Amino acid sequence: MKSGKVLLGVLAGAAVGALVGVLFAPDKGSKTRKKILSKSEDYTDELKVKFEELVESIAKKYEALEHSAKGLEAKGKEKLDEVTA
């Protein structure tokens, strides 16, 4: 989970840096607003992709853990049957 926080921090820092850079650019206000909107959409898309990757990773880890737990349960039942038989 630490890497997710680091990634989010890096993306947020990049977004703030881009925003400050655009605000201090010598363009007209309408051009500046368009640039800000464009950049924010780019960062939003990147963030969505990273979030989906994180959710997918967590889901895979959960499935692996669930499979492992079912295997342990089956082994435990086997041992119990051996002991009680």
PDB file of N, CA, C and O in Angstrom, chain B, residues numbered from 101:
ATOM      1  N   MET B 101       0.824  -1.187   0.000  1.00  0.00           N
ATOM      2  CA  MET B 101       0.000   0.000   0.000  1.00  0.00           C
ATOM      3  C   MET B 101       0.869   1.252   0.000  1.00  0.00           C
ATOM      4  O   MET B 101       0.407   2.318  -0.407  1.00  0.00           O
ATOM      5  N   LYS B 102       2.124   1.144   0.450  1.00  0.00           N
ATOM      6  CA  LYS B 102       3.004   2.308   0.466  1.00  0.00           C
ATOM      7  C   LYS B 102       3.263   2.823  -0.937  1.00  0.00           C
ATOM      8  O   LYS B 102       3.292   4.033  -1.161  1.00  0.00           O
ATOM      9  N   SER B 103       3.453   1.898  -1.896  1.00  0.00           N
ATOM     10  CA  SER B 103       3.740   2.331  -3.265  1.00  0.00           C
ATOM     11  C   SER B 103       2.556   3.085  -3.854  1.00  0.00           C
ATOM     12  O   SER B 103       2.748   4.000  -4.654  1.00  0.00           O
ATOM     13  N   GLY B 104       1.346   2.723  -3.476  1.00  0.00           N
ATOM     14  CA  GLY B 104       0.160   3.443  -3.943  1.00  0.00           C
ATOM     15  C   GLY B 104       0.144   4.870  -3.429  1.00  0.00           C
ATOM     16  O   GLY B 104      -0.221   5.795  -4.154  1.00  0.00           O
ATOM     17  N   LYS B 105       0.539   5.048  -2.180  1.00  0.00           N
ATOM     18  CA  LYS B 105       0.578   6.391  -1.605  1.00  0.00           C
ATOM     19  C   LYS B 105       1.681   7.228  -2.245  1.00  0.00           C
ATOM     20  O   LYS B 105       1.504   8.419  -2.501  1.00  0.00           O
ATOM     21  N   VAL B 106       2.814   6.593  -2.497  1.00  0.00           N
ATOM     22  CA  VAL B 106       3.925   7.303  -3.128  1.00  0.00           C
ATOM     23  C   VAL B 106       3.519   7.727  -4.532  1.00  0.00           C
ATOM     24  O   VAL B 106       3.766   8.863  -4.938  1.00  0.00           O
ATOM     25  N   LEU B 107       2.897   6.815  -5.270  1.00  0.00           N
ATOM     26  CA  LEU B 107       2.457   7.123  -6.625  1.00  0.00           C
ATOM     27  C   LEU B 107       1.446   8.258  -6.626  1.00  0.00           C
ATOM     28  O   LEU B 107       1.518   9.159  -7.462  1.00  0.00           O
ATOM     29  N   LEU B 108       0.520   8.217  -5.708  1.00  0.00           N
ATOM     30  CA  LEU B 108      -0.479   9.283  -5.602  1.00  0.00           C
ATOM     31  C   LEU B 108       0.192  10.614  -5.280  1.00  0.00           C
ATOM     32  O   LEU B 108      -0.190  11.647  -5.831  1.00  0.00           O
ATOM     33  N   GLY B 109       1.173  10.603  -4.409  1.00  0.00           N
ATOM     34  CA  GLY B 109       1.910  11.818  -4.071  1.00  0.00           C
ATOM     35  C   GLY B 109       2.678  12.375  -5.256  1.00  0.00           C
ATOM     36  O   GLY B 109       2.711  13.586  -5.474  1.00  0.00           O
ATOM     37  N   VAL B 110       3.299  11.475  -6.025  1.00  0.00           N
ATOM     38  CA  VAL B 110       4.039  11.913  -7.206  1.00  0.00           C
ATOM     39  C   VAL B 110       3.087  12.525  -8.231  1.00  0.00           C
ATOM     40  O   VAL B 110       3.371  13.579  -8.800  1.00  0.00           O
ATOM     41  N   LEU B 111       1.958  11.858  -8.462  1.00  0.00           N
ATOM     42  CA  LEU B 111       0.985  12.399  -9.417  1.00  0.00           C
ATOM     43  C   LEU B 111       0.430  13.746  -8.955  1.00  0.00           C
ATOM     44  O   LEU B 111       0.267  14.661  -9.762  1.00  0.00           O
ATOM     45  N   ALA B 112       0.146  13.864  -7.680  1.00  0.00           N
ATOM     46  CA  ALA B 112      -0.364  15.132  -7.149  1.00  0.00           C
ATOM     47  C   ALA B 112       0.687  16.225  -7.294  1.00  0.00           C
ATOM     48  O   ALA B 112       0.359  17.350  -7.671  1.00  0.00           O
ATOM     49  N   GLY B 113       1.930  15.913  -7.004  1.00  0.00           N
ATOM     50  CA  GLY B 113       3.010  16.889  -7.147  1.00  0.00           C
ATOM     51  C   GLY B 113       3.194  17.325  -8.586  1.00  0.00           C
ATOM     52  O   GLY B 113       3.410  18.504  -8.869  1.00  0.00           O
ATOM     53  N   ALA B 114       3.107  16.367  -9.488  1.00  0.00           N
ATOM     54  CA  ALA B 114       3.233  16.695 -10.909  1.00  0.00           C
ATOM     55  C   ALA B 114       2.073  17.579 -11.361  1.00  0.00           C
ATOM     56  O   ALA B 114       2.259  18.513 -12.140  1.00  0.00           O
ATOM     57  N   ALA B 115       0.883  17.275 -10.866  1.00  0.00           N
ATOM     58  CA  ALA B 115      -0.292  18.077 -11.232  1.00  0.00           C
ATOM     59  C   ALA B 115      -0.144  19.508 -10.725  1.00  0.00           C
ATOM     60  O   ALA B 115      -0.431  20.459 -11.453  1.00  0.00           O
ATOM     61  N   VAL B 116       0.293  19.661  -9.505  1.00  0.00           N
ATOM     62  CA  VAL B 116       0.478  21.004  -8.941  1.00  0.00           C
ATOM     63  C   VAL B 116       1.564  21.746  -9.706  1.00  0.00           C
ATOM     64  O   VAL B 116       1.416  22.933  -9.999  1.00  0.00           O
ATOM     65  N   GLY B 117       2.646  21.063 -10.027  1.00  0.00           N
ATOM     66  CA  GLY B 117       3.728  21.695 -10.785  1.00  0.00           C
ATOM     67  C   GLY B 117       3.275  22.153 -12.162  1.00  0.00           C
ATOM     68  O   GLY B 117       3.611  23.250 -12.609  1.00  0.00           O
ATOM     69  N   ALA B 118       2.509  21.299 -12.826  1.00  0.00           N
ATOM     70  CA  ALA B 118       1.998  21.668 -14.144  1.00  0.00           C
ATOM     71  C   ALA B 118       1.038  22.847 -14.043  1.00  0.00           C
ATOM     72  O   ALA B 118       1.067  23.756 -14.872  1.00  0.00           O
ATOM     73  N   LEU B 119       0.198  22.824 -13.031  1.00  0.00           N
ATOM     74  CA  LEU B 119      -0.762  23.908 -12.842  1.00  0.00           C
ATOM     75  C   LEU B 119      -0.049  25.235 -12.596  1.00  0.00           C
ATOM     76  O   LEU B 119      -0.408  26.251 -13.190  1.00  0.00           O
ATOM     77  N   VAL B 120       0.944  25.231 -11.737  1.00  0.00           N
ATOM     78  CA  VAL B 120       1.693  26.460 -11.455  1.00  0.00           C
ATOM     79  C   VAL B 120       2.416  26.939 -12.709  1.00  0.00           C
ATOM     80  O   VAL B 120       2.451  28.137 -12.989  1.00  0.00           O
ATOM     81  N   GLY B 121       2.989  26.012 -13.458  1.00  0.00           N
ATOM     82  CA  GLY B 121       3.683  26.382 -14.688  1.00  0.00           C
ATOM     83  C   GLY B 121       2.747  27.012 -15.705  1.00  0.00           C
ATOM     84  O   GLY B 121       3.097  27.986 -16.372  1.00  0.00           O
ATOM     85  N   VAL B 122       1.567  26.450 -15.815  1.00  0.00           N
ATOM     86  CA  VAL B 122       0.597  26.984 -16.771  1.00  0.00           C
ATOM     87  C   VAL B 122       0.086  28.346 -16.315  1.00  0.00           C
ATOM     88  O   VAL B 122      -0.113  29.244 -17.134  1.00  0.00           O
ATOM     89  N   LEU B 123      -0.123  28.498 -15.026  1.00  0.00           N
ATOM     90  CA  LEU B 123      -0.632  29.779 -14.517  1.00  0.00           C
ATOM     91  C   LEU B 123       0.340  30.923 -14.736  1.00  0.00           C
ATOM     92  O   LEU B 123      -0.075  32.067 -14.922  1.00  0.00           O
ATOM     93  N   PHE B 124       1.629  30.623 -14.715  1.00  0.00           N
ATOM     94  CA  PHE B 124       2.622  31.676 -14.910  1.00  0.00           C
ATOM     95  C   PHE B 124       3.045  31.840 -16.370  1.00  0.00           C
ATOM     96  O   PHE B 124       3.930  32.639 -16.677  1.00  0.00           O
ATOM     97  N   ALA B 125       2.424  31.095 -17.253  1.00  0.00           N
ATOM     98  CA  ALA B 125       2.731  31.212 -18.678  1.00  0.00           C
ATOM     99  C   ALA B 125       2.142  32.516 -19.223  1.00  0.00           C
ATOM    100  O   ALA B 125       1.133  33.001 -18.711  1.00  0.00           O
ATOM    101  N   PRO B 126       2.758  33.075 -20.241  1.00  0.00           N
ATOM    102  CA  PRO B 126       2.297  34.369 -20.771  1.00  0.00           C
ATOM    103  C   PRO B 126       1.158  34.253 -21.792  1.00  0.00           C
ATOM    104  O   PRO B 126       1.066  35.081 -22.698  1.00  0.00           O
ATOM    105  N   ASP B 127       0.298  33.251 -21.664  1.00  0.00           N
ATOM    106  CA  ASP B 127      -0.829  33.086 -22.590  1.00  0.00           C
ATOM    107  C   ASP B 127      -2.048  33.851 -22.098  1.00  0.00           C
ATOM    108  O   ASP B 127      -2.111  34.306 -20.955  1.00  0.00           O
ATOM    109  N   LYS B 128      -3.017  33.976 -23.007  1.00  0.00           N
ATOM    110  CA  LYS B 128      -4.287  34.596 -22.632  1.00  0.00           C
ATOM    111  C   LYS B 128      -5.011  33.684 -21.641  1.00  0.00           C
ATOM    112  O   LYS B 128      -4.721  32.491 -21.552  1.00  0.00           O
ATOM    113  N   GLY B 129      -5.938  34.251 -20.916  1.00  0.00           N
ATOM    114  CA  GLY B 129      -6.679  33.495 -19.910  1.00  0.00           C
ATOM    115  C   GLY B 129      -7.425  32.308 -20.482  1.00  0.00           C
ATOM    116  O   GLY B 129      -7.449  31.239 -19.872  1.00  0.00           O
ATOM    117  N   SER B 130      -8.040  32.481 -21.654  1.00  0.00           N
ATOM    118  CA  SER B 130      -8.797  31.375 -22.240  1.00  0.00           C
ATOM    119  C   SER B 130      -7.875  30.220 -22.621  1.00  0.00           C
ATOM    120  O   SER B 130      -8.226  29.054 -22.439  1.00  0.00           O
ATOM    121  N   LYS B 131      -6.704  30.543 -23.146  1.00  0.00           N
ATOM    122  CA  LYS B 131      -5.743  29.490 -23.492  1.00  0.00           C
ATOM    123  C   LYS B 131      -5.243  28.797 -22.236  1.00  0.00           C
ATOM    124  O   LYS B 131      -5.088  27.577 -22.207  1.00  0.00           O
ATOM    125  N   THR B 132      -4.997  29.575 -21.215  1.00  0.00           N
ATOM    126  CA  THR B 132      -4.513  29.012 -19.948  1.00  0.00           C
ATOM    127  C   THR B 132      -5.551  28.065 -19.360  1.00  0.00           C
ATOM    128  O   THR B 132      -5.208  26.981 -18.889  1.00  0.00           O
ATOM    129  N   ARG B 133      -6.814  28.468 -19.384  1.00  0.00           N
ATOM    130  CA  ARG B 133      -7.877  27.600 -18.850  1.00  0.00           C
ATOM    131  C   ARG B 133      -7.981  26.304 -19.647  1.00  0.00           C
ATOM    132  O   ARG B 133      -8.188  25.233 -19.077  1.00  0.00           O
ATOM    133  N   LYS B 134      -7.837  26.404 -20.956  1.00  0.00           N
ATOM    134  CA  LYS B 134      -7.882  25.199 -21.797  1.00  0.00           C
ATOM    135  C   LYS B 134      -6.716  24.269 -21.461  1.00  0.00           C
ATOM    136  O   LYS B 134      -6.886  23.051 -21.397  1.00  0.00           O
ATOM    137  N   LYS B 135      -5.543  24.841 -21.250  1.00  0.00           N
ATOM    138  CA  LYS B 135      -4.377  24.031 -20.891  1.00  0.00           C
ATOM    139  C   LYS B 135      -4.593  23.342 -19.540  1.00  0.00           C
ATOM    140  O   LYS B 135      -4.284  22.161 -19.381  1.00  0.00           O
ATOM    141  N   ILE B 136      -5.120  24.084 -18.584  1.00  0.00           N
ATOM    142  CA  ILE B 136      -5.375  23.512 -17.262  1.00  0.00           C
ATOM    143  C   ILE B 136      -6.375  22.371 -17.376  1.00  0.00           C
ATOM    144  O   ILE B 136      -6.177  21.313 -16.781  1.00  0.00           O
ATOM    145  N   LEU B 137      -7.436  22.573 -18.128  1.00  0.00           N
ATOM    146  CA  LEU B 137      -8.443  21.540 -18.309  1.00  0.00           C
ATOM    147  C   LEU B 137      -7.842  20.310 -18.982  1.00  0.00           C
ATOM    148  O   LEU B 137      -8.104  19.179 -18.572  1.00  0.00           O
ATOM    149  N   SER B 138      -7.048  20.535 -20.001  1.00  0.00           N
ATOM    150  CA  SER B 138      -6.426  19.427 -20.723  1.00  0.00           C
ATOM    151  C   SER B 138      -5.498  18.628 -19.803  1.00  0.00           C
ATOM    152  O   SER B 138      -5.547  17.398 -19.772  1.00  0.00           O
ATOM    153  N   LYS B 139      -4.666  19.333 -19.070  1.00  0.00           N
ATOM    154  CA  LYS B 139      -3.735  18.663 -18.158  1.00  0.00           C
ATOM    155  C   LYS B 139      -4.482  17.913 -17.055  1.00  0.00           C
ATOM    156  O   LYS B 139      -4.115  16.791 -16.707  1.00  0.00           O
ATOM    157  N   SER B 140      -5.516  18.524 -16.515  1.00  0.00           N
ATOM    158  CA  SER B 140      -6.257  17.864 -15.442  1.00  0.00           C
ATOM    159  C   SER B 140      -6.944  16.604 -15.956  1.00  0.00           C
ATOM    160  O   SER B 140      -7.035  15.609 -15.237  1.00  0.00           O
ATOM    161  N   GLU B 141      -7.425  16.641 -17.193  1.00  0.00           N
ATOM    162  CA  GLU B 141      -8.027  15.437 -17.772  1.00  0.00           C
ATOM    163  C   GLU B 141      -6.980  14.349 -17.964  1.00  0.00           C
ATOM    164  O   GLU B 141      -7.253  13.172 -17.727  1.00  0.00           O
ATOM    165  N   ASP B 142      -5.785  14.736 -18.392  1.00  0.00           N
ATOM    166  CA  ASP B 142      -4.702  13.762 -18.558  1.00  0.00           C
ATOM    167  C   ASP B 142      -4.357  13.106 -17.224  1.00  0.00           C
ATOM    168  O   ASP B 142      -4.230  11.885 -17.136  1.00  0.00           O
ATOM    169  N   TYR B 143      -4.208  13.925 -16.199  1.00  0.00           N
ATOM    170  CA  TYR B 143      -3.856  13.388 -14.890  1.00  0.00           C
ATOM    171  C   TYR B 143      -4.990  12.531 -14.315  1.00  0.00           C
ATOM    172  O   TYR B 143      -4.733  11.528 -13.650  1.00  0.00           O
ATOM    173  N   THR B 144      -6.225  12.921 -14.567  1.00  0.00           N
ATOM    174  CA  THR B 144      -7.361  12.138 -14.100  1.00  0.00           C
ATOM    175  C   THR B 144      -7.365  10.774 -14.768  1.00  0.00           C
ATOM    176  O   THR B 144      -7.602   9.758 -14.114  1.00  0.00           O
ATOM    177  N   ASP B 145      -7.103  10.750 -16.063  1.00  0.00           N
ATOM    178  CA  ASP B 145      -7.056   9.474 -16.776  1.00  0.00           C
ATOM    179  C   ASP B 145      -5.939   8.583 -16.236  1.00  0.00           C
ATOM    180  O   ASP B 145      -6.142   7.387 -16.027  1.00  0.00           O
ATOM    181  N   GLU B 146      -4.765   9.163 -16.012  1.00  0.00           N
ATOM    182  CA  GLU B 146      -3.646   8.401 -15.456  1.00  0.00           C
ATOM    183  C   GLU B 146      -3.986   7.853 -14.075  1.00  0.00           C
ATOM    184  O   GLU B 146      -3.678   6.704 -13.760  1.00  0.00           O
ATOM    185  N   LEU B 147      -4.617   8.675 -13.264  1.00  0.00           N
ATOM    186  CA  LEU B 147      -4.977   8.258 -11.919  1.00  0.00           C
ATOM    187  C   LEU B 147      -5.998   7.125 -11.950  1.00  0.00           C
ATOM    188  O   LEU B 147      -5.916   6.194 -11.150  1.00  0.00           O
ATOM    189  N   LYS B 148      -6.954   7.199 -12.866  1.00  0.00           N
ATOM    190  CA  LYS B 148      -7.942   6.125 -13.006  1.00  0.00           C
ATOM    191  C   LYS B 148      -7.270   4.808 -13.364  1.00  0.00           C
ATOM    192  O   LYS B 148      -7.594   3.761 -12.802  1.00  0.00           O
ATOM    193  N   VAL B 149      -6.335   4.868 -14.301  1.00  0.00           N
ATOM    194  CA  VAL B 149      -5.620   3.652 -14.712  1.00  0.00           C
ATOM    195  C   VAL B 149      -4.848   3.071 -13.537  1.00  0.00           C
ATOM    196  O   VAL B 149      -4.901   1.864 -13.300  1.00  0.00           O
ATOM    197  N   LYS B 150      -4.140   3.903 -12.806  1.00  0.00           N
ATOM    198  CA  LYS B 150      -3.360   3.423 -11.656  1.00  0.00           C
ATOM    199  C   LYS B 150      -4.274   2.851 -10.577  1.00  0.00           C
ATOM    200  O   LYS B 150      -3.936   1.847  -9.951  1.00  0.00           O
ATOM    201  N   PHE B 151      -5.418   3.477 -10.354  1.00  0.00           N
ATOM    202  CA  PHE B 151      -6.365   2.982  -9.358  1.00  0.00           C
ATOM    203  C   PHE B 151      -6.910   1.623  -9.775  1.00  0.00           C
ATOM    204  O   PHE B 151      -7.031   0.720  -8.947  1.00  0.00           O
ATOM    205  N   GLU B 152      -7.242   1.472 -11.064  1.00  0.00           N
ATOM    206  CA  GLU B 152      -7.742   0.190 -11.555  1.00  0.00           C
ATOM    207  C   GLU B 152      -6.683  -0.893 -11.407  1.00  0.00           C
ATOM    208  O   GLU B 152      -7.004  -2.028 -11.055  1.00  0.00           O
ATOM    209  N   GLU B 153      -5.424  -0.555 -11.673  1.00  0.00           N
ATOM    210  CA  GLU B 153      -4.330  -1.508 -11.499  1.00  0.00           C
ATOM    211  C   GLU B 153      -4.201  -1.911 -10.033  1.00  0.00           C
ATOM    212  O   GLU B 153      -3.982  -3.082  -9.724  1.00  0.00           O
ATOM    213  N   LEU B 154      -4.337  -0.952  -9.145  1.00  0.00           N
ATOM    214  CA  LEU B 154      -4.244  -1.240  -7.709  1.00  0.00           C
ATOM    215  C   LEU B 154      -5.383  -2.150  -7.271  1.00  0.00           C
ATOM    216  O   LEU B 154      -5.158  -3.109  -6.533  1.00  0.00           O
ATOM    217  N   VAL B 155      -6.599  -1.863  -7.712  1.00  0.00           N
ATOM    218  CA  VAL B 155      -7.753  -2.693  -7.352  1.00  0.00           C
ATOM    219  C   VAL B 155      -7.568  -4.106  -7.889  1.00  0.00           C
ATOM    220  O   VAL B 155      -7.855  -5.079  -7.192  1.00  0.00           O
ATOM    221  N   GLU B 156      -7.091  -4.223  -9.125  1.00  0.00           N
ATOM    222  CA  GLU B 156      -6.869  -5.539  -9.722  1.00  0.00           C
ATOM    223  C   GLU B 156      -5.816  -6.322  -8.943  1.00  0.00           C
ATOM    224  O   GLU B 156      -5.964  -7.524  -8.720  1.00  0.00           O
ATOM    225  N   SER B 157      -4.766  -5.640  -8.538  1.00  0.00           N
ATOM    226  CA  SER B 157      -3.708  -6.278  -7.762  1.00  0.00           C
ATOM    227  C   SER B 157      -4.241  -6.778  -6.420  1.00  0.00           C
ATOM    228  O   SER B 157      -3.921  -7.889  -5.997  1.00  0.00           O
ATOM    229  N   ILE B 158      -5.036  -5.973  -5.765  1.00  0.00           N
ATOM    230  CA  ILE B 158      -5.614  -6.366  -4.476  1.00  0.00           C
ATOM    231  C   ILE B 158      -6.554  -7.551  -4.666  1.00  0.00           C
ATOM    232  O   ILE B 158      -6.562  -8.468  -3.845  1.00  0.00           O
ATOM    233  N   ALA B 159      -7.343  -7.546  -5.733  1.00  0.00           N
ATOM    234  CA  ALA B 159      -8.271  -8.647  -6.005  1.00  0.00           C
ATOM    235  C   ALA B 159      -7.511  -9.947  -6.235  1.00  0.00           C
ATOM    236  O   ALA B 159      -7.918 -10.998  -5.739  1.00  0.00           O
ATOM    237  N   LYS B 160      -6.415  -9.886  -6.980  1.00  0.00           N
ATOM    238  CA  LYS B 160      -5.611 -11.090  -7.228  1.00  0.00           C
ATOM    239  C   LYS B 160      -5.016 -11.623  -5.926  1.00  0.00           C
ATOM    240  O   LYS B 160      -5.009 -12.831  -5.692  1.00  0.00           O
ATOM    241  N   LYS B 161      -4.523 -10.728  -5.088  1.00  0.00           N
ATOM    242  CA  LYS B 161      -3.952 -11.157  -3.811  1.00  0.00           C
ATOM    243  C   LYS B 161      -5.020 -11.776  -2.921  1.00  0.00           C
ATOM    244  O   LYS B 161      -4.758 -12.754  -2.220  1.00  0.00           O
ATOM    245  N   TYR B 162      -6.217 -11.214  -2.948  1.00  0.00           N
ATOM    246  CA  TYR B 162      -7.329 -11.755  -2.156  1.00  0.00           C
ATOM    247  C   TYR B 162      -7.691 -13.154  -2.642  1.00  0.00           C
ATOM    248  O   TYR B 162      -7.896 -14.059  -1.832  1.00  0.00           O
ATOM    249  N   GLU B 163      -7.771 -13.336  -3.959  1.00  0.00           N
ATOM    250  CA  GLU B 163      -8.100 -14.646  -4.513  1.00  0.00           C
ATOM    251  C   GLU B 163      -7.042 -15.679  -4.149  1.00  0.00           C
ATOM    252  O   GLU B 163      -7.373 -16.815  -3.808  1.00  0.00           O
ATOM    253  N   ALA B 164      -5.777 -15.292  -4.221  1.00  0.00           N
ATOM    254  CA  ALA B 164      -4.689 -16.209  -3.859  1.00  0.00           C
ATOM    255  C   ALA B 164      -4.777 -16.579  -2.379  1.00  0.00           C
ATOM    256  O   ALA B 164      -4.579 -17.739  -2.018  1.00  0.00           O
ATOM    257  N   LEU B 165      -5.067 -15.621  -1.542  1.00  0.00           N
ATOM    258  CA  LEU B 165      -5.199 -15.877  -0.109  1.00  0.00           C
ATOM    259  C   LEU B 165      -6.389 -16.788   0.170  1.00  0.00           C
ATOM    260  O   LEU B 165      -6.307 -17.694   0.999  1.00  0.00           O
ATOM    261  N   GLU B 166      -7.485 -16.542  -0.520  1.00  0.00           N
ATOM    262  CA  GLU B 166      -8.683 -17.373  -0.351  1.00  0.00           C
ATOM    263  C   GLU B 166      -8.398 -18.819  -0.774  1.00  0.00           C
ATOM    264  O   GLU B 166      -8.805 -19.762  -0.096  1.00  0.00           O
ATOM    265  N   HIS B 167      -7.696 -18.983  -1.899  1.00  0.00           N
ATOM    266  CA  HIS B 167      -7.341 -20.324  -2.376  1.00  0.00           C
ATOM    267  C   HIS B 167      -6.442 -21.032  -1.357  1.00  0.00           C
ATOM    268  O   HIS B 167      -6.626 -22.214  -1.066  1.00  0.00           O
ATOM    269  N   SER B 168      -5.492 -20.306  -0.834  1.00  0.00           N
ATOM    270  CA  SER B 168      -4.580 -20.868   0.161  1.00  0.00           C
ATOM    271  C   SER B 168      -5.335 -21.273   1.429  1.00  0.00           C
ATOM    272  O   SER B 168      -5.055 -22.318   2.016  1.00  0.00           O
ATOM    273  N   ALA B 169      -6.283 -20.447   1.845  1.00  0.00           N
ATOM    274  CA  ALA B 169      -7.067 -20.750   3.049  1.00  0.00           C
ATOM    275  C   ALA B 169      -7.914 -21.996   2.842  1.00  0.00           C
ATOM    276  O   ALA B 169      -8.057 -22.806   3.757  1.00  0.00           O
ATOM    277  N   LYS B 170      -8.478 -22.158   1.647  1.00  0.00           N
ATOM    278  CA  LYS B 170      -9.275 -23.358   1.371  1.00  0.00           C
ATOM    279  C   LYS B 170      -8.407 -24.601   1.399  1.00  0.00           C
ATOM    280  O   LYS B 170      -8.841 -25.653   1.868  1.00  0.00           O
ATOM    281  N   GLY B 171      -7.174 -24.488   0.896  1.00  0.00           N
ATOM    282  CA  GLY B 171      -6.240 -25.617   0.948  1.00  0.00           C
ATOM    283  C   GLY B 171      -5.894 -25.983   2.382  1.00  0.00           C
ATOM    284  O   GLY B 171      -5.838 -27.162   2.733  1.00  0.00           O
ATOM    285  N   LEU B 172      -5.663 -24.980   3.202  1.00  0.00           N
ATOM    286  CA  LEU B 172      -5.362 -25.237   4.613  1.00  0.00           C
ATOM    287  C   LEU B 172      -6.557 -25.865   5.320  1.00  0.00           C
ATOM    288  O   LEU B 172      -6.385 -26.736   6.173  1.00  0.00           O
ATOM    289  N   GLU B 173      -7.750 -25.438   4.978  1.00  0.00           N
ATOM    290  CA  GLU B 173      -8.959 -26.003   5.568  1.00  0.00           C
ATOM    291  C   GLU B 173      -9.086 -27.478   5.207  1.00  0.00           C
ATOM    292  O   GLU B 173      -9.412 -28.305   6.060  1.00  0.00           O
ATOM    293  N   ALA B 174      -8.831 -27.804   3.953  1.00  0.00           N
ATOM    294  CA  ALA B 174      -8.918 -29.201   3.515  1.00  0.00           C
ATOM    295  C   ALA B 174      -7.883 -30.059   4.236  1.00  0.00           C
ATOM    296  O   ALA B 174      -8.196 -31.169   4.665  1.00  0.00           O
ATOM    297  N   LYS B 175      -6.662 -29.564   4.373  1.00  0.00           N
ATOM    298  CA  LYS B 175      -5.619 -30.303   5.089  1.00  0.00           C
ATOM    299  C   LYS B 175      -5.999 -30.492   6.548  1.00  0.00           C
ATOM    300  O   LYS B 175      -5.774 -31.558   7.122  1.00  0.00           O
ATOM    301  N   GLY B 176      -6.573 -29.460   7.144  1.00  0.00           N
ATOM    302  CA  GLY B 176      -6.995 -29.552   8.534  1.00  0.00           C
ATOM    303  C   GLY B 176      -8.079 -30.599   8.722  1.00  0.00           C
ATOM    304  O   GLY B 176      -8.053 -31.348   9.699  1.00  0.00           O
ATOM    305  N   LYS B 177      -9.023 -30.661   7.808  1.00  0.00           N
ATOM    306  CA  LYS B 177     -10.080 -31.675   7.881  1.00  0.00           C
ATOM    307  C   LYS B 177      -9.512 -33.072   7.722  1.00  0.00           C
ATOM    308  O   LYS B 177      -9.948 -34.007   8.394  1.00  0.00           O
ATOM    309  N   GLU B 178      -8.526 -33.218   6.821  1.00  0.00           N
ATOM    310  CA  GLU B 178      -7.868 -34.521   6.630  1.00  0.00           C
ATOM    311  C   GLU B 178      -7.221 -34.967   7.938  1.00  0.00           C
ATOM    312  O   GLU B 178      -7.405 -36.102   8.378  1.00  0.00           O
ATOM    313  N   LYS B 179      -6.475 -34.079   8.542  1.00  0.00           N
ATOM    314  CA  LYS B 179      -5.780 -34.417   9.802  1.00  0.00           C
ATOM    315  C   LYS B 179      -6.787 -34.769  10.889  1.00  0.00           C
ATOM    316  O   LYS B 179      -6.567 -35.698  11.666  1.00  0.00           O
ATOM    317  N   LEU B 180      -7.880 -34.034  10.944  1.00  0.00           N
ATOM    318  CA  LEU B 180      -8.911 -34.300  11.936  1.00  0.00           C
ATOM    319  C   LEU B 180      -9.515 -35.677  11.717  1.00  0.00           C
ATOM    320  O   LEU B 180      -9.749 -36.422  12.668  1.00  0.00           O
ATOM    321  N   ASP B 181      -9.766 -36.007  10.456  1.00  0.00           N
ATOM    322  CA  ASP B 181     -10.323 -37.330  10.143  1.00  0.00           C
ATOM    323  C   ASP B 181      -9.342 -38.444  10.521  1.00  0.00           C
ATOM    324  O   ASP B 181      -9.750 -39.494  11.018  1.00  0.00           O
ATOM    325  N   GLU B 182      -8.044 -38.208  10.282  1.00  0.00           N
ATOM    326  CA  GLU B 182      -7.018 -39.204  10.634  1.00  0.00           C
ATOM    327  C   GLU B 182      -6.986 -39.424  12.148  1.00  0.00           C
ATOM    328  O   GLU B 182      -6.872 -40.556  12.620  1.00  0.00           O
ATOM    329  N   VAL B 183      -7.087 -38.351  12.883  1.00  0.00           N
ATOM    330  CA  VAL B 183      -6.989 -38.432  14.338  1.00  0.00           C
ATOM    331  C   VAL B 183      -8.239 -39.097  14.927  1.00  0.00           C
ATOM    332  O   VAL B 183      -8.140 -39.895  15.859  1.00  0.00           O
ATOM    333  N   THR B 184      -9.399 -38.769  14.388  1.00  0.00           N
ATOM    334  CA  THR B 184     -10.649 -39.292  14.952  1.00  0.00           C
ATOM    335  C   THR B 184     -10.976 -40.692  14.453  1.00  0.00           C
ATOM    336  O   THR B 184     -11.846 -41.349  15.024  1.00  0.00           O
ATOM    337  N   ALA B 185     -10.305 -41.172  13.404  1.00  0.00           N
ATOM    338  CA  ALA B 185     -10.622 -42.501  12.860  1.00  0.00           C
ATOM    339  C   ALA B 185      -9.935 -43.612  13.603  1.00  0.00           C
ATOM    340  O   ALA B 185     -10.106 -44.782  13.260  1.00  0.00           O
TER     341      ALA B 185
END
